[in-house]
Amino acid sequence: MSLDAEINPRIGKATGVRSKLTKRVWENKILTLSTKLKVYHACVLSTLLYSSETWVTYTNQEAKLNFYHMRCLRRQLGIIWEDKITNCEVLSKAKTTSIFAMLSQRRLCWLGHVSRMDKGRLPKDLLYGQLEEETRPVGRPCLRFSDVCKRDLRATHIDTQSWEITAGDRSTWRQAYPVLRRLKNEQTN
């Protein structure tokens, strides 16, 4: 099943949340920009990225989510297309990261959490499990969660062979992947 069936309703729900807050938050002259951005992160982004830790996203799906995110930030900051401001500048003004970075960070956080679980737990069994007799179809194979996690690990310069040792210590693991924010922000230009 394609993730598009999940992403399109998510964008619709996030848009609904955003529109319900129009009069009280977005058009409120009393609230500061930082407060409005905090409400955006708490309400709109949490609705948009609910359970995204386990999503296996393709580039076009991430681009669709990032387009929505950037459109919301530009509206929030009062930036129109004629201003010709890059996405990096918008993200730095909003003091936030791109959707690419958020998705990768959430996946890596979940990956570390699952790797620290006890043996026999279902999420860990699914992460490390392999199909015994089934072969993958001919042609370009569909992405798997492990494939996307390896892509995220490479983007953060974490060794794909020894990541489990780093993930074993929670504080070391959390320090390993904040580099991702800078890398993904550079890719959005």
C-alpha positions in Angstrom: 0.0 0.0 0.0 1.3 3.4 -0.9 1.9 6.0 1.8 0.1 8.6 -0.4 -3.1 7.3 1.0 -1.9 8.3 4.4 -0.1 11.6 3.5 -3.0 13.3 1.6 -5.5 13.0 4.5 -2.7 14.1 6.9 -2.2 17.3 5.0 -6.0 17.8 4.9 -6.3 17.3 8.7 -3.3 19.7 9.3 -5.0 22.2 7.1 -8.2 21.8 9.1 -6.4 22.4 12.3 -4.6 25.4 10.8 -7.9 26.9 9.6 -9.6 26.5 12.9 -6.9 28.5 14.6 -7.0 31.4 12.0 -9.0 33.9 14.1 -7.6 33.0 17.5 -4.0 32.6 16.7 -2.8 33.5 13.1 -4.7 36.8 12.8 -4.3 37.7 16.5 -2.2 40.9 16.7 -1.5 40.4 20.4 0.4 37.1 20.0 4.1 37.3 19.1 5.5 35.4 16.1 7.4 33.0 18.4 4.1 32.1 20.1 2.4 31.5 16.8 5.3 29.3 15.6 5.1 27.3 18.9 1.3 26.8 18.3 2.1 25.8 14.7 4.6 23.2 15.9 2.3 21.9 18.7 -0.9 21.7 16.7 -0.3 21.7 13.0 3.0 19.8 12.7 2.0 17.2 15.3 -1.1 16.5 13.3 0.8 16.3 10.1 3.6 14.1 11.3 1.6 11.8 13.7 3.2 8.3 13.7 5.7 9.4 11.1 8.4 7.5 13.0 7.6 4.3 11.0 6.8 5.9 7.6 8.8 4.6 4.6 8.8 7.8 2.6 9.9 8.3 -1.0 11.4 11.6 -2.1 8.2 12.8 -3.8 6.2 12.2 -0.6 8.8 14.0 1.5 8.7 16.9 -1.0 4.9 17.1 -0.8 5.1 17.3 3.0 7.9 19.8 2.9 6.0 22.0 0.4 3.1 22.1 2.8 5.4 22.9 5.7 7.2 25.7 3.8 3.9 27.2 2.6 2.6 27.4 6.1 5.8 29.0 7.4 5.8 31.5 4.5 2.2 32.5 5.3 3.1 32.7 9.0 6.1 35.0 8.3 4.2 37.1 5.7 6.6 36.1 2.9 5.2 36.0 -0.6 6.7 34.4 -3.7 7.7 37.8 -5.1 10.1 38.3 -2.2 12.3 35.6 -3.6 13.5 34.3 -0.3 15.0 30.8 -0.2 13.7 28.0 1.9 16.9 28.1 4.1 16.2 31.7 4.9 12.6 31.0 5.8 13.7 28.1 8.0 16.3 30.2 9.8 13.7 33.0 10.3 11.3 30.6 11.8 14.0 28.9 13.8 12.9 25.4 12.7 14.0 22.6 10.4 12.7 21.1 7.2 10.4 18.2 7.0 13.2 16.1 5.7 15.2 16.6 8.9 12.1 16.1 11.1 11.2 12.8 9.5 14.8 11.5 9.6 15.2 12.6 13.2 12.0 10.9 14.3 12.9 7.7 12.4 16.4 7.6 14.0 14.9 8.3 17.5 12.5 5.4 17.0 15.2 3.2 15.6 17.3 3.8 18.7 14.4 3.1 21.0 13.5 -0.2 19.2 17.1 -1.3 19.3 17.2 -0.8 23.1 14.1 -3.0 23.6 14.3 -6.4 25.1 14.4 -9.4 22.8 11.0 -10.9 22.0 9.2 -7.5 21.8 7.2 -7.2 18.6 8.7 -4.0 17.2 12.2 -5.4 17.7 11.3 -8.7 16.0 9.8 -6.8 13.1 12.9 -4.6 12.7 15.4 -7.5 12.7 13.1 -10.1 11.1 13.6 -11.5 7.7 11.3 -13.5 5.4 12.4 -17.1 5.3 11.1 -18.3 1.9 9.7 -15.3 0.2 11.8 -13.6 -2.5 11.4 -10.0 -3.5 9.8 -9.3 -6.9 11.7 -8.5 -10.0 12.4 -4.9 -10.8 13.1 -2.1 -8.5 12.2 -3.2 -5.0 10.0 -1.2 -2.8 11.7 0.6 0.0 11.7 -1.0 3.4 12.0 0.6 6.8 15.6 -0.6 7.1 16.5 0.9 3.8 15.2 4.3 4.8 16.9 4.1 8.2 20.2 3.3 6.4 19.7 6.3 4.2 19.2 8.4 7.4 22.2 6.9 9.1 24.4 7.7 6.1 23.1 11.3 6.0 24.2 11.7 9.6 27.5 10.0 9.1 26.7 7.2 11.5 28.3 3.9 10.5 25.6 1.6 9.2 27.4 -1.5 10.5 28.0 -0.3 14.1 25.0 2.0 14.8 23.6 -0.5 17.4 26.5 0.1 19.7 25.9 3.9 19.6 22.2 3.4 20.0 22.7 1.3 23.1 23.5 4.4 25.1 20.6 6.8 24.8 22.5 10.1 25.4 25.2 9.2 22.9 22.6 8.2 20.4 20.7 11.5 20.8 24.0 13.4 20.3 24.8 11.5 17.1 21.9 12.6 14.9 21.4 16.4 15.5 23.9 16.9 12.7 21.0 15.9 10.4 19.3 19.2 10.8 22.2 21.1 9.1 22.6 18.5 6.3 18.9 18.4 5.4 18.5 22.2 5.5 21.3 22.5 3.0 19.6 20.0 0.7 16.4 22.1 0.5 18.0 24.8 -1.7 
